[in-house]
Amino acid sequence: MEIYNFDTLSEAVNILTKNGFTEDFEAGDNSIKALYSKKQYQPRELKILSSYRFEGMTNPDDQATVFAIEANDGTKGTLVMSYSAEHSQNAELIRQIPREKD
């Protein structure tokens, strides 16, 4: 996968979406959910193709990572993980998703 340099989180999501990563993934309690198709995946059914980390301009604690993910059925999308105290993602499930080998 092509490596990008993004200035903002929204720029990353927009360009990845234009490049075919059209699904929005969310890590729930027991599975990774595809919000548009309503499919549910286990971490082993997904692969992280790339990730991009961002820090807030005014507050370095406002960190987030956007993951470009492909499912074993060909579904491609993004998952945004915020590192603020208010995030709702299951970080442990995200850590279990294998990364594509370079």
PENORDA-V258959 format. One record per residue. N is the residue number from 1. OMEGA is omega as a letter, one per 20 degrees, with the letter a starting at -180 (none if undefined). NEAR is the number of other ideal C-beta (glycine too) atoms within 8 Angstrom. D_LAST is the distance of its C-alpha to the last C-alpha in whole Angstrom. Layout:
<<N:OMEGA:NEAR:D_LAST> <N:OMEGA:NEAR:D_LAST>>
This chain:
<<1:r:6:9> <2:r:4:11> <3:a:5:11> <4:r:8:15> <5:a:4:18> <6:r:10:20> <7:a:4:23> <8:r:7:24> <9:a:11:23> <10:r:6:25> <11:r:9:24> <12:a:14:20> <13:a:11:22> <14:a:8:24> <15:r:10:21> <16:r:11:19> <17:r:9:22> <18:a:6:23> <19:r:7:20> <20:r:5:20> <21:a:11:19> <22:a:7:23> <23:r:12:23> <24:r:9:24> <25:r:15:23> <26:r:10:25> <27:r:12:24> <28:a:10:28> <29:a:4:30> <30:a:4:28> <31:r:9:26> <32:a:17:24> <33:r:12:26> <34:a:15:25> <35:a:9:28> <36:a:7:29> <37:a:7:29> <38:r:7:30> <39:r:9:28> <40:a:8:27> <41:r:12:23> <42:a:7:22> <43:a:11:19> <44:r:6:18> <45:a:8:19> <46:r:15:16> <47:r:11:12> <48:r:12:11> <49:r:8:9> <50:r:10:10> <51:a:8:13> <52:a:10:16> <53:a:7:18> <54:r:12:22> <55:r:7:25> <56:a:9:28> <57:a:4:30> <58:a:4:34> <59:a:6:32> <60:r:6:29> <61:r:7:30> <62:a:9:29> <63:r:12:25> <64:r:11:23> <65:r:11:19> <66:r:15:18> <67:r:14:16> <68:a:13:14> <69:r:16:15> <70:r:9:15> <71:a:13:18> <72:r:6:18> <73:r:6:21> <74:r:6:19> <75:r:10:20> <76:r:11:18> <77:r:11:19> <78:r:15:19> <79:r:14:20> <80:r:10:22> <81:r:13:22> <82:r:9:25> <83:r:8:26> <84:a:8:29> <85:a:3:32> <86:a:5:33> <87:a:9:29> <88:a:4:30> <89:r:10:26> <90:a:8:26> <91:a:9:23> <92:r:6:23> <93:r:13:22> <94:r:14:19> <95:a:6:18> <96:r:8:18> <97:r:13:15> <98:r:9:12> <99:r:6:9> <100:r:9:6> <101:a:3:4> <102:none:2:0>>
